[in-house]
């Protein structure tokens, strides 16, 4: 049994909020807030999970709007010249404040189910686990956990080096042990993966149940398995070698700025905008 799609006409959307009942706040951080609610006031259990972004940006609207998915190939040269400067711009102007609010102990501390290594004096190797904002925190079959690292030098999987293998293996082992202990989900019923491109440029790991029906965010060329990334790093030529030195093929929506600024111009035989030289001159 599946819920039918919500009507998307403006008249229905404009009055949708008035039909909500039993609204319960799950938490808030910066511009993000999460709620459970019902469409009927007599319902015994929540039947809606609501994610609120306010105020939202054009980027948020594009992310959640229907768009065509494109396959792109990013060489080390394209990454260094165009994509890395794009990431830098997306890390500026407080866009990671909500992440640092969590890792530095200002917000959502009651939601953290594991904080590893801080008490051992190894903050730069630490990480923490908390429920993903898209999980209702009850249904184990759709379990979704977020792993945030405390390191600031890792923006994406591109920054991972062969020398990080030992650390990544420890993080992977600790995550599997913790999720099994806390939620009772066996380790071979869990998937650990990393997005590329990620929604935000602070390295993080997604943990989901294998019973969870895969969504677009878990699709091939979007989600990169953590165990496979570790194996790929082990095959690199030296401890200093990184995934920035490899060619990656992945998907992105054609409403994304990375598509319109970099990969669409390349497809059309034009010079992309926002190169490293441009970033230096700004």
C-alpha positions as CSV (number, residue, x, y, z in Angstrom):
1,X,0.0,0.0,0.0
2,X,1.3,3.4,-0.9
3,X,0.1,7.0,-0.3
4,X,-1.1,8.7,-3.4
5,X,0.8,11.8,-4.5
6,X,-0.3,15.1,-2.9
7,X,-2.1,17.5,-5.2
8,X,0.3,20.2,-6.4
9,X,-2.0,22.9,-7.6
10,X,-1.5,26.3,-6.0
11,X,-5.0,26.4,-4.4
12,X,-4.4,23.1,-2.5
13,X,-0.8,24.0,-1.5
14,X,-1.9,27.4,-0.1
15,X,-4.4,25.8,2.3
16,X,-2.4,22.6,3.1
17,X,-1.1,24.0,6.4
18,X,-4.7,24.5,7.7
19,X,-5.4,20.8,7.4
20,X,-2.5,19.7,9.7
21,X,-3.2,18.4,13.2
22,X,-1.1,17.2,16.1
23,X,2.0,18.9,14.8
24,X,5.0,18.0,16.9
25,X,8.4,19.6,16.6
26,X,11.3,17.2,16.3
27,X,14.0,19.9,16.3
28,X,15.4,22.9,14.6
29,X,18.8,24.2,13.5
30,X,19.6,27.4,11.7
31,X,17.0,27.6,8.8
32,X,15.9,24.0,9.1
33,X,13.1,22.5,11.3
34,X,11.4,19.1,11.4
35,X,7.9,18.0,12.4
36,X,5.6,15.1,12.7
37,X,1.9,15.7,12.0
38,X,-1.5,14.2,11.0
39,X,-4.0,15.0,8.3
40,X,-6.7,13.9,10.7
41,X,-7.0,15.1,14.3
42,X,-8.3,11.7,15.4
43,X,-5.3,9.7,14.0
44,X,-3.5,7.7,16.6
45,X,0.0,8.0,15.1
46,X,1.7,10.6,12.9
47,X,1.2,10.0,9.1
48,X,3.3,12.9,7.9
49,X,7.0,13.9,8.3
50,X,7.5,17.6,7.5
51,X,10.8,19.3,6.7
52,X,10.7,23.1,6.9
53,X,13.3,25.4,5.3
54,X,12.9,29.0,6.2
55,X,14.0,31.3,4.7
56,X,14.8,29.1,1.8
57,X,17.2,30.0,-1.1
58,X,16.9,29.6,-4.8
59,X,19.2,26.6,-4.4
60,X,16.7,24.9,-2.0
61,X,13.9,25.5,-4.5
62,X,15.9,24.0,-7.3
63,X,16.9,21.0,-5.3
64,X,13.3,20.0,-4.5
65,X,11.8,20.9,-7.9
66,X,11.4,18.4,-10.8
67,X,14.4,18.4,-13.1
68,X,16.2,16.2,-15.7
69,X,19.1,14.1,-14.4
70,X,22.3,14.4,-16.4
71,X,25.3,12.1,-16.4
72,X,28.7,14.0,-16.3
73,X,32.3,13.0,-16.3
74,X,34.6,15.0,-14.1
75,X,38.3,14.7,-14.7
76,X,41.0,15.8,-12.2
77,X,41.6,18.8,-14.4
78,X,37.9,19.9,-14.4
79,X,37.7,19.3,-10.7
80,X,40.7,21.5,-9.9
81,X,39.9,24.3,-12.3
82,X,36.1,24.6,-11.9
83,X,34.5,22.3,-9.4
84,X,36.8,23.0,-6.4
85,X,36.3,26.7,-6.7
86,X,32.5,26.1,-6.9
87,X,32.7,24.1,-3.7
88,X,34.7,26.9,-2.0
89,X,31.9,29.4,-2.9
90,X,29.3,27.1,-1.4
91,X,31.2,26.8,1.9
92,X,31.3,30.6,2.4
93,X,28.8,33.1,3.9
94,X,27.8,30.8,6.8
95,X,26.3,28.0,4.7
96,X,27.8,25.4,7.0
97,X,26.8,27.1,10.2
98,X,24.1,24.5,10.9
99,X,26.8,21.7,10.6
100,X,29.2,23.5,13.0
101,X,26.3,24.1,15.3
102,X,26.1,20.4,15.7
103,X,29.7,19.4,15.7
104,X,30.7,22.2,18.1
105,X,27.9,21.5,20.6
106,X,25.5,24.4,20.0
107,X,22.5,22.7,18.5
108,X,20.8,19.3,18.3
109,X,22.9,17.9,21.1
110,X,19.9,15.9,22.5
111,X,19.7,14.1,19.1
112,X,23.3,12.9,19.0
113,X,23.4,9.1,19.7
114,X,27.2,8.8,19.5
115,X,30.1,11.2,19.7
116,X,33.3,9.3,19.2
117,X,36.9,10.3,20.2
118,X,36.3,13.8,21.7
119,X,36.8,12.4,25.2
120,X,40.0,10.8,24.0
121,X,41.6,14.1,22.9
122,X,41.5,13.4,19.2
123,X,38.9,15.9,18.0
124,X,40.2,16.0,14.5
125,X,39.6,12.2,14.1
126,X,36.2,12.4,15.8
127,X,32.7,11.9,14.3
128,X,29.2,11.9,15.6
129,X,25.9,10.1,14.7
130,X,22.4,11.5,14.8
131,X,19.1,10.7,13.1
132,X,18.7,12.0,9.6
133,X,16.1,14.7,9.3
134,X,14.3,12.6,6.7
135,X,13.7,9.7,9.1
136,X,10.7,9.5,11.5
137,X,12.9,8.0,14.2
138,X,10.6,5.1,14.7
139,X,10.4,2.9,11.6
140,X,13.4,0.7,11.6
141,X,12.8,-0.5,8.0
142,X,13.4,3.1,6.8
143,X,16.2,3.9,9.3
144,X,18.4,6.8,8.2
145,X,21.3,8.0,10.3
146,X,23.8,10.8,9.5
147,X,27.5,10.6,10.4
148,X,29.2,14.0,10.6
149,X,33.0,14.1,10.9
150,X,34.7,16.7,13.0
151,X,37.5,17.3,10.5
152,X,37.2,20.5,8.5
153,X,39.7,19.6,5.8
154,X,37.4,17.1,4.2
155,X,34.8,18.8,1.9
156,X,33.8,15.8,-0.1
157,X,35.1,12.3,-1.1
158,X,37.5,14.1,-3.4
159,X,39.6,15.1,-0.4
160,X,40.1,11.5,0.8
161,X,43.7,10.3,0.6
162,X,45.2,6.8,0.8
163,X,46.6,7.9,4.2
164,X,42.9,8.2,5.4
165,X,42.2,4.5,5.0
166,X,43.0,3.5,8.6
167,X,40.8,6.4,9.9
168,X,37.9,5.5,7.6
169,X,38.0,1.9,8.6
170,X,37.8,2.9,12.2
171,X,34.9,5.2,11.5
172,X,33.1,2.5,9.5
173,X,33.6,-0.1,12.3
174,X,32.5,2.3,15.0
175,X,29.4,3.3,13.1
176,X,28.3,-0.3,12.4
177,X,28.8,-1.3,16.0
178,X,26.9,1.8,17.4
179,X,23.9,1.5,15.1
180,X,23.6,-2.2,15.9
181,X,23.9,-1.5,19.6
182,X,21.5,1.5,19.7
183,X,18.9,0.5,17.2
184,X,19.2,-3.3,17.1
185,X,19.8,-3.5,13.4
186,X,22.4,-6.1,12.4
187,X,25.5,-4.8,10.7
188,X,24.8,-6.7,7.4
189,X,21.5,-4.9,7.2
190,X,23.1,-1.5,6.9
191,X,24.4,0.5,4.0
192,X,27.0,3.2,4.4
193,X,27.5,5.6,1.5
194,X,28.7,9.0,0.5
195,X,27.1,11.3,-2.0
196,X,28.9,13.0,-4.9
197,X,28.0,15.8,-5.5
198,X,26.9,16.2,-1.8
199,X,24.2,18.6,-0.8
200,X,26.7,20.5,1.5
201,X,30.5,20.5,1.5
202,X,31.5,19.0,4.8
203,X,32.3,15.3,4.6
204,X,29.5,13.1,6.0
205,X,28.3,9.5,5.7
206,X,24.8,8.3,5.2
207,X,23.7,5.1,7.0
208,X,20.5,3.4,5.9
209,X,18.7,0.1,6.3
210,X,18.9,-2.4,3.4
211,X,15.1,-2.7,3.9
212,X,14.6,0.9,3.0
213,X,13.3,1.3,-0.6
214,X,16.1,3.1,-2.5
215,X,15.4,6.7,-3.5
216,X,17.1,8.9,-6.1
217,X,19.7,9.8,-3.5
218,X,20.8,6.2,-3.3
219,X,20.9,5.7,-7.0
220,X,23.9,4.4,-9.0
221,X,26.3,7.4,-9.9
222,X,25.0,9.4,-6.9
223,X,25.7,7.2,-3.9
224,X,29.3,5.9,-3.5
225,X,29.6,2.9,-1.2
226,X,32.0,3.6,1.7
227,X,33.5,0.1,1.7
228,X,34.2,0.5,-2.1
229,X,35.7,4.0,-1.5
230,X,38.0,2.5,1.1
231,X,39.1,-0.3,-1.4
232,X,39.7,2.3,-4.1
233,X,41.8,4.4,-1.7
234,X,43.9,1.3,-0.8
235,X,44.7,0.8,-4.5
236,X,46.2,4.3,-4.9
237,X,49.9,4.6,-5.6
238,X,51.0,6.5,-2.4
239,X,49.8,7.8,1.0
240,X,49.5,11.3,-0.5
241,X,47.5,10.2,-3.5
242,X,43.8,11.2,-3.3
243,X,40.5,10.8,-5.1
244,X,41.1,14.3,-6.5
245,X,43.5,12.6,-8.8
246,X,40.8,10.3,-10.3
247,X,38.1,10.7,-13.0
248,X,34.6,10.4,-11.6
249,X,31.3,9.9,-13.5
250,X,28.2,10.9,-11.6
251,X,24.7,12.4,-12.0
252,X,23.3,15.9,-11.3
253,X,20.0,17.7,-11.9
254,X,20.1,20.2,-14.8
255,X,18.7,22.9,-12.5
256,X,21.9,22.8,-10.4
257,X,24.3,25.6,-10.6
258,X,27.2,23.2,-11.2
259,X,25.4,22.0,-14.4
260,X,24.5,25.5,-15.7
261,X,27.9,27.1,-14.8
262,X,30.3,24.3,-15.6
263,X,29.0,21.2,-17.4
264,X,26.4,22.7,-19.7
265,X,28.9,25.2,-21.2
266,X,31.4,22.4,-21.7
267,X,28.7,20.4,-23.5
268,X,28.0,23.4,-25.7
269,X,31.7,23.9,-26.4
270,X,31.9,27.1,-24.3
271,X,34.2,28.2,-21.5
272,X,32.7,27.4,-18.1
273,X,32.2,30.1,-15.5
274,X,33.8,30.3,-12.1
275,X,37.3,28.9,-12.6
276,X,40.1,28.9,-10.0
277,X,41.6,32.0,-11.7
278,X,38.2,33.8,-11.4
279,X,38.0,32.9,-7.7
280,X,41.5,34.3,-7.1
281,X,40.7,37.5,-8.9
282,X,37.4,38.2,-7.0
